[in-house]
Amino acid sequence: MKIKVAKTAGFCFGVSRAVDIVEKLVDSGKRVCTLGAIIHNPQKVEELSRKGVRIVNSPEEVKQGETLVIRSHGVEASVIDRIHALGLSYSNATCPFVLKIHKVVLEHSQKGETILIAGDKNHPEVQGIIGHCFGTCYTFMTEEELLDLLKSHPELENDTICVVVQTTFHKSVWKNSLKILQKVCTNAKIFDTICSATSDRQSEAEILASESDLMLVIGGRHSSNTNKLWQICKEKCDASFLIESACELPFEAIASSHRIGITAGASTPASIIKEVLVTMTDEIKNTQESEAEENFQELFEESTKNYNTDGRVTGTVVSVTPTEVYVDVGRKQTGIVKLSELTSDPDAKIEDLVKVGDELNLIIMKTNDQEGTIQLSKRLLDAQKGWDEIVKAEEEKTVVKGVVTEIVKGGVIAVTNGVKVFIPASLATATRGESLDGLLKQEVSFRIIETTRQRKRAVGSIRSVLNDERKQKAEAFWANAEVGKHYTGVVKSLTTYGAFVDIGGIDGMVHISELSWNRIKHPSEVVSVGDTIEVYIKALDPEKGKISLGYKKPEDNPWEILKNQYPVGTVCEVEVVGLTPFGAFARIIPGIDGLIHVSQISNERVEKPQDVLAVGQKVTVKITAIDFEAKRISLSMKELLAPAAAETAEEEAAEAEE
C-alpha cells in the first residue's frame, strides 16, 4: 500500500494569518472573540474555545474589554461601520486576497457598473463582497445559473459589467463560465480572483485522485474549499471520502486499496493531518484483507486443500479422455491427472495440452491404495515453480504476461506460470470505470505489486504497464511534435467545450470552435466517441502537456469559398434568415449571412423589411461590398431593379416623341 499526501494540504496563507492573529492576542493576555468561527474547522475552533476565545454573531455581542477579530472571509462594509460606531477594539484578519475583491467591487460599482460574483451567495466571503457593492449585484454558482441570469437580464450583454470570483470557487466551473462571459458579455471587465493557493490545491487534488484507488479529503464539512476539493476528487476517484478527523477514517475501504491519496482543505490544521496519517498507518497493520483479495485466497486455497504430500514424480501419458489424463509413474497405482489439475485455464481443451507419449512433471496430491490410483497435479507443481518467478518479478519490478481466466468480485484473475494473480478492478484498465469483460481470455502484461509468501498470494497491476507505455508514447510524441503536423486520431470523449482525441498514446483537444466552420451547440453534432478523424496540431504547451488540435479544413472555410466564388458584383439567390428594423439578413452560403439594408430592398420607400420580406423567402441580390476583416457583407435588391426602371423610362420617352 502506498500513501501520498498532497504538498499543498493544510492551512493556506489567509487562514494561517487569521489563526496566528487570534493566538497572538490570546498569548498576550487579551480576551478575544471572533465574528463567526475564525475558520471552518470544528477541532481548531474547539481548541481556541478552550483558550477562552468566544464566537459572536454581531458586533453588538462584544463585551467590554474584549478584542473582536474579523475572520479571513471578511465582512460587509456596514459591519465595519458598526464596529467603529460602537468604538470596539478589533483586529481585521480578512484575507488580503478577499480585501482585493472588496476594493475592486467598491470601485466599479461606484462607477455605476453592474457586479457579477461567481460564488455561493450564502457563503460568508460572498456576503462580505456583496456588502461592498453599490447598486446592482448578481451571483451565480454554475454555468447553468450564469446562462439563466444572462437570459433573464439581456441588458447584461451590452452593459459595462464587472465580474469577480470567490477565492475558493471551483476552477473548472469558473473556466467554463469565463468562456460564456467572454462570448456573451462584450463589455465585461473580468477579474480572475480565485486564490492561487486554491487553484494549486485543486489541480494537485485532481492529479492525485486520478492516480489513487482511494482519496481522503480532510477538513470541516462547512468549509467551502474543502467541499470543492471533495467534489473534484469524486470526479476522478469514486472512493473519495470527506472526513473531519481520524475517528471518521473508512478503514474497510482503506484495507482494499493499494494507492491512497490524501489532501486537506485550507482550514485544516497540520496536527489533524498528522493524526489521520498515524491512526491510519497503525490501523492498517491490523486490518483484515479486502473482500476481493479474500475471494482470490479462497480460490487458491480451494485448489490446494487436498494436497497432503510434496512428492514429485515424472509420468508418461498413456491415455487421454475429455476430462482426465492417465499416466504411468512407474508404480502399481494408476496415475490420474484431472483437467482442472492439468491447467488453470477453465476453458482449455485437454487434447490441446497433451497427447499420448508426453512426459509430465507432476506432484502427488492423494494416494488411494484401495482403488489403486494416485491423484496427480501438474498445475500445482507449475505454481510452485512459478511462485519463485512471481517473487523475483516483484523484487525486480519486471513486466510479466498472463492470461485473464476469471472475472471475480473486485477485479480479475490472471494466470502466469501456473500462478493465479489477483488484479483489482482499479488497476486492471487504463482508466476507471472501464468494463472488465474485454479482458477475459486475453493475454495481458502486468507488474506484481504485492506478494504474501506465507499464503502465496500475489496482486498485480495492468495499469502500471499501460501508464509506462503511454508515457513512452508521450515522450516519443513530444520529441517529434510540431505545429501543423497531421495525425489520424480516435475520439476518446466529448465535453461541452470540445472533443478529446487520442493521437497515438497521448490526448489532444479539439475545441468546439475548431470542429466546424458553422456554429454548433455541442461537439456531438460533428463527431462521436470512437470516430477516427484527421487532425493537426494548432498549438503545443510542453510544460503543461496540453495539445490543441485543429479539425476543420482551411479549404472548407466559407469565407474562402466566398472570396473565390462570390466576388463583389456577383448576383446570386439568397434565403432570408432574419429580419430587423434596419434590414434583412440573408444566407449566401452555409455559414455566411449578408445584410440587405432597408434602403436596398426596393426603389420605393420601405418602412419595415417585414412589409416586403419574410423569413424563408428566397430573393435575388447583388453583392455590393465585402469586409473580410470585419466579416460583413452588404447585399442589394435595389441595384438589380434600377436598370429595369431606367429602360422603362427610356421606352416611355421614345413613345412620347412619336
N, C-alpha and C positions, 0 to 999 in steps of 0.2 A: 504494500500500500504506500502510495506517495501522497504527501500533503504539501500543498503550495499556498502560501499566504501572499495576497496582493501587496505590492510595495506601497501603494497609496492608502492602505486600510487605516482607519482611525481618524483622530482629530484633524480637521482642516485648520488653516490659519485663523479664520474668523472665530471658530468655536474655541480653539485653544486660547486665543486672545481674551475672549469673554470669560472663560473659566479662570484664567490667570488673574484677571481684574478682580473677580469675586474673592478668590483665595488670598490675594494680597491684602485686600481690605479686611478680611477676616483675621489674617495673621497680624495685622496692625492694630487689632483690638476694636475695629468698627463693628457696629451692629448693622447687618446687611439684609436687605430684602430685594428681590428681583421682580420685575414687572412681567409676570408669567414665568414658566420654568426656563432657567437660563439656557438649557439645551434639551433636546428631545431624547433624553436617556434617563430612564427611571432610577437606575442604580447610582449614577452620578448625582442626580437630584437628591436622592435619599442620603448620600454621603454628605452633601453640603447641608442638608437639613439637620443632620446630627451635629454639625458645627454651628448651628444656630441661624442658618440662612433661611429666611422666610419668603414665601411666594405671595405676592399681592396681585390683584386683578386690575387695580386702577391706582393712580397717584394718591387719590383721596384715602386709601387704606394705609398709607405710610405713617408710622408712628413717630412721635417726636424723638429726635436723636438717631434715627435710622438713616442709612445712606441707601438710596434707591439705585439699582443697576438696570439699565435698559439692555435687554439681551441682544444677541447678534442679529436677530431677524429685523430689528429696527421697529419704529412705531410711527404713527401718523403725526403730522406737524402739529395738529391740535393737542396731542398728548404732551408734546414738548412745551407748548404754550401753557398748559395747565400746571405742569411741574414748576415752571417759572412763576406762575401766578401764586402758587402755594408756597413759594420760597423754599422748596425742598433741596436738600443736598443730594446730588445724583452724579453718577458716572455713566457715560454713554459708551456701551460696548458694542454698538451696531457695527457689523462687519463693514470694512471700508468699501468692499465691492457693492454692498447694498446702498451705502451712502452715495456712491457714484450714481446709482439709478435714481435715487431721490433728487439729486441735483439735475439730472437730465430731464425728468418729467416735469419738475418745477419750472425749469427754463422754457421748455417748449410749450407747456400748457398755458403759461403766462402770455405766450405769443398768439394764443387762440387756436393752437393745433390740437386735434383730437389725439388722445393717447390710447394705444393698444398695448395690453400687457399679456404676454404668453406666460400663463401660470395659473395656479389654483387660487381662486378668489377667496377661499376660506382659510388659506394659509396666512399666518401672521406676517410673513415677509411681504406678500402681495397686498395685504390690507394696509401695511405701512406705506407701500408705494402709492396705492390709491389715495392715501391720506396726504400725499404731497402734490396731487394733481388739482389744477383749477379748470373747471369746465368739463367737457365730455370725456368719458373714460370707459373703455370696454376691456373685458378679459376673455381669454379662450384657453382651453386645456388640450384640445386635439385639433387635427386638421379638419375634422368634420364640423366642430364648433366654429372654427375660423370661416369655413365656407358658408355656414349658416349665417354668421354675423355679416359677412360681406353681401350675402343675398338680401338680408333684411335691411341693410343700410347701404344701398347702392351709391350713396354720395361719397362713401369712403374711397371709391375707385379713383376719384379725381381730386378729393380734398388733400390738403397737406396734413399728413398724419405722422406721429412719432411712435415707433414700436420698440419696446424693451422686453427683456426676458427675465423671469425669475431665475436667480442664480443657480438653483438646483433643478432646473427644468430638464426633461428628457431630451437629450441631444438629437436623437433620430427624429423625434416628433418636431423639434424645432427646425431641423434641416428641411423636412417636408413642408412645414408651414412657411419657411422662408421662400421656398420656390413659388408658393401660391402668392405670397405678398409681392414678390418682385414681378410677377406676371400680371397681377390684377391692379395693384395699387402703385401707379406710376409715379406718384409724388410722395411716396413713403420715405421717411428718414428712419433707417433701421439701425438699432444699436444691439449688437450681439453681446448681451451682458451675462451669459452663462459663465459662472466662475470657472477659471481654467482648471482648478483642482477638481471640480465636479466633472468636467469634461474628461480629464485624465482618468479619474476614478471609474467613470462609466466605461471608457474604452478598455481599460485594463480588465474590468469585471467581465466584459463581453468576450474578450480573448480567453481569459481563464476559464470561463464557463464552457466555452466551446471545446476545451481540451480536457474537461473533467467529467467524471461519472456522477459526481455529487457536488453541489455548491452550498456552502454555508454563508449566509449574509447576516452579520452580527450588527444589531442596532435596535433602537427603540421603534416600536410599531407605529408611533405617531410622528416619526421622523420622515419628512418628505424625501430627502435624498436617499435614505435607507430603503424606502419603499420603491423608489425608482431603480435602485441597484437590483433589488429583488426581481422587479419586472424584467429588467434586461437579462438577468441570469436565467430566468424561467424560459425566455425565448430561445436560449442556446442549450440549456440543460434542464430536462424535465424534473430531475431530482434536485430542486433548489429549495432550500429551507431558510426562512427568516426566523432567527432566534434572538432573544434579548440577553440571554446568559447561558452558562454552561449547563444549567439544570434542564434546559429545553433541547439538548442535543438529541437528534434522532438516531440512537445507537443501532437500531435494527437496519436502517438504510445504510449507515456508515459501514457496517460489517460486510455488506455485499458490494462495496465499492472498492475500486483499485486506485483511482485518481481523484483526490478530493481537493477542491479549491476553496479558499476562504477569503472573503473580503468583509469590510465593515464600513458603516456609514460615517459621515464626517463628525457625528456627535458621539461616537463610540470610544470610550477611554481605552488606552493600550492595556490596562490591567485586566479588562474584561476579555479582550482578545487573547491575552496570555492564559487566563483561566480556562477559556474554551479549549485552547491547544493542549494544556496539561491534562485536563479532565478527559479529553477525547483520547489522547495517547495512552493514558493509564487504562481506560475502559476497554480500548480495542484489544488489549492483551488477553482480556477475559471474555471477550465476545465470541459467541458461537459462530461457526462458519455460515455463510449465506445459504439460503434455501436452494439456490441454483447449484452451488457447489456441493451441497448435501446430496442433491439428486445425482450428480456426477459420481460422488463417492459411493452411493448405493449401487449404481450401475457397476462400478469397478469391483466392489466387494461381492456383489451377486455373482460375478463371473469367476470369483476365486474361492467361494465358500466351501466347495467340495475338495479343495486342494489339501491333501494331507501328507504329501511327501515331495521331496525335491529331486527324486531320482530321475536322471536323464537317460534316454535311450535313443538309438538310431533304428528306424524301421524302414522296411521296403514295402511299398504299396502293392498289395496282391489283388485287391478288388475295390471297385468304386461304385457306389449307389447314389441316387439323388440326394440322400441325406447323411451318408456315412462313408468313411474310408476305412478299409480293413488293411492292417499292416502286419508284417512278420517282424517281430522284435527279437527273435531267437529264443523265445520261451514257449512253454507249453500252452500258455494262455493266448487267446486271440486278441490282438491289439485293435482297438476301435477308436477312430477319431471322428467325432460328430462335426457336421458343417460349422456349427457355432464355435467349435474349438479349433477349427482349421483357420478361420479368419474372423476379423472384427467387422467385416463388411456384411451387413444383414441381407444385402441384395446380390451378393456374389453367387455364382453358379459353381457347384463343386467340380464339374467337368472342365471348367476353365482354369482351375487351380492345380489339379494333379491328374496324373494318369498312371496306369499300372507300370510298375518298374521304378518309379521315382523313389529316391531316398529322402526321408524326412527326419529332422532332428526334433525329438518330442520330449515331453515331460510327463511322468506318470501322475495321474490325478487320483485314481482309485483302482484297487485290485479286487476282483471278485473270484475267489478260488472255486466257490461252489458252481458258478456259471462258467468258469474258465475264461474270463475276459479281463482285459485291462483297459480302463478308460484313459485315453491319452489326449494331450493338448499341444498343438503347435502354437496356438495363439498366445498362451501364457509364457511359453519359452521365448517367443519373439518379443513379448512385452518386457520380459526381464532384461533381454539384451538391449531392447530399445530404450529402456529407462535410463541406462547409462548415457545413451546419446542425448536424451532429453536433459539430463542434468548438465551435461557438457554444453549443450546449446544455450541453456540459461546462463551459465558462467561466462561463456564467450559471446553471448548476445547475437548468436548467428541465426540466420533465417532457415527454417525447416519447412518442408512440404508435407501435406497430408490431405486426406480425403474426408470431407464432411459426411458422416454416416447417419447422424441424427440431429433433429431439431428438438431441443428439450426446453422446459420452462426456464427462462432466463438466459438462453443462449443456444449454442450448438456444440456437438461433439465431433472433433476431428481426430482421425487416427493416423499416426505417423510411426513407422517402425513397430507396429503392433501395440502402441501405447495410445490410450484414449486421452485426449487433451480437451478440457472444457474451455470454450471461448465465450465469455459473456456477450450478450447482445450489444452492449455499449461499445465493445471492442471488435465486433465481427464485421462491421461495414465502415465505409469511409465517413459517413455522416449518420447522425442519429435519426431514428425513425424509419430507416430503410428496412424493407422486408427481408427476412432471413431465408425465405423459401427458395430464392435463386441459388443459394449456396449448397443445397442438398445434392449430394453425389458429385460435387465439384472438387477438383484439386485446388487447394488454397495454400498460400505462403503465409507464415506467421512466425512470431517470436515467442519463446517461452518466457513469461514474465514472473512466474512463481512456481515453486515446487515444494512439496512436503514429502521428504524422503520416507518417513515412517509409514505414511499412508499411501505412498506412491500416487500422489495427486499432483496434477500439473494444470496450470492455467496459461492460456496463450492469448495473443493479440494479433489479429489480422490488420487492424487499423494502423498499428505501428509500422508495418511494412508498406502499407498503402501511403502513409504520410511520407515515408522516406522516398518512395517512388515519385510522389507528387513534388517533393522538394527538389529532387534531381531534375525532373522535367522543368520545374520553375527556374532553376539555375541555368539550365540549357536555354530556356526561353529568353531570360534576361540577357544572356550573353550574346544573343543574336537579334533581339528585338529592336525595331526601329520604326519611327513614324512612317506610315504609308505602306508598310508591309501587309500583304494579304494572307488570310488564313481561312481554312474551312473549319467551322466550329459547330458545336451542338448546343442548343438552347437548354440550359440546366434549370432555370427558374425565372419567374416573372414577378415583378413588383409594380406598384402603381407608377413608378418613375422610370422603368426601363426593363431590359432583359439581360440576364447574366448568361454568358456564353463560354463554354469550355473550349479553348483553342489549343488543346494538347497538354493537359495536365495543369493548366492554370486558367483561372476565370477572368474574363474582362466584362465590362458592362457597356451595352448599347443603350444610351439614354433614349427616352421615348421620342424626343425631338429628332433623333437620328434614325428612327425606324421608317419614317415616311415623309415625303415632301408635303403630303396633305396633313392637316391637323387631325390627330386621333386622341381618343379619351383614354385608351388602355393598350399596352403592348400586345395583348391577345388579339387585337384587330388585325395584326400583321403576322405575328409568329406564335407558335405553340411550343410547349415543353417537348423536347425530343427532336425538334426540327433541325435539319442540317442546313446551315446557311453560310454564305460567303461574307466575311467581314474584313475590315482593315483597321490598322491602328491609327487612331486620331491623336492620342496623347498618352504619354507614359510618365509615371511618378515612381521611380525605383525605390525611393526612400519609404514611401507609404505602401508600395506594392500595388498601386492602382493602375488599371489599364482602361482607357476609354476607347471604345470601338465605334467605327462607323459602319453603317449598313446600306443606307440609301446611296444610289449611284449618281455621280455628278451629271451624267448624260440624261438622267430622268428628272433633273431639276426643271420644274415647269417654267422658271424664268429663263433658262437656257433655251428651252423649246420655243418660248415666246420670242426671244431675241432672234432666233434663227428662222422662224416660220411666220412670225406676225410683226413685221416692222411697222413703224408709223406710216399711216396711209392705207393699211390693209383694211379691206371691207370684209366683214365676217358676220355670221349669225351667232347670236348670244342668247342666253337664257336669264331672265330677270330673277334674282335670288333675294333681293331685299329692297325695301322702299324707305326713304327718309324724307323729311320736309324739303331737303335741298337737292334731292335727286334719287336715282335708282342704281343699285349695284347689280351688275350683270356678270355671269360666269362666262369667261372667254374659253378657257380650257380648265380641266380639273386642277384646283389649287390656286387659280388666279382669277380675281374678280376686278372689273374696272368700273369706273363711275360715269354714269350718264347724268351730267348736271341738268337740273330742271330747265335751264336756259337752252340746253342742247337736245331737248326732246322733240320740239316742233317749231315750225316757222311762226306759229301763233303763240300767244302768251298762255303758259300753263301755270295755273295757281298751285296745284298739288300734283306730284307724279302719279298719285293714285287715281287721278281723273283720267289718265291716259293708259297707264301700265298696270299690270298685275303680276304678282309673284308666280313664276312658272311660265310666263308668256315668253315666246321667242321673237326676237326682233333683229333686224339687220342694222349694224352700226359701222362706223368708220373709226379706227384707232387714230386719235389726233395727237396724243402725246404719251410718252413713257418716261417715268423717272425711276431708273433701275435702283438707284441708291435708296430712295425713299419707298420703293416698291409701290408706286402709284401709277395708275393708267387712266387716261381721260378718253371717253368714248363720245361719239356724237351721232344722233339720228338726223339732226337738223341739216348737217352738211350733205347728206345724201338727198335731202328734199330740196335744197336750194337750186341746184342745176335744173331740176324739173320745173320749178316755179319760174325760172328765168326763160326757159324755152316757151312756156305757155304765154308769157308776157310778150315775147317777140312775135309769136304767131298772131296774137290779138292785134298788135300794132300794124302788121302787114295787111291784115284783113280790113282795117280801118282806112288805110291809104287807097285801097282798091275801091 
